[in-house]
Amino acid sequence: FSYNTLSSVPAGSSDVFNIDPKTGEITLKDALDFEEVRSYEIQIEARDKGTPPLSGHCSVELEVLDVND
């Protein structure tokens, strides 16, 4: 399989997350700030290596918690 990000909400938030194209593991590129954005939604596509290749899509929703309060 190969994984990639199709879109994200809010716009431009795909720069905050990294998706490993081989495993699909999602990691942070930088710290998240609860005061700036409280939730994210990422649309992800998984594609196999068949002939023809088949794909599936999912939505990952992330809620940011305020650890200072």
C-alpha positions, 0 to 999 in steps of 0.5 A: 500500500501507499498512503497520502493526504488528499486534503485537510481542515483547516486549510493548510494544516497538512503542513502540521502532520506527516503521513508515512507513505509506506505504513500510513503512520501519522506523526506531528511535524510541530507542536499543536496549540489548543488556542489556535486550532481545536480540531483537525480533519485529514482526508487520507487515501490508501492505494494498493499496487495491483493492476489496476491499483485500487484505492480506499479513503478515510477521514481522520479527526483529531481533537486537540486537548488543552493540557495547561488547564 
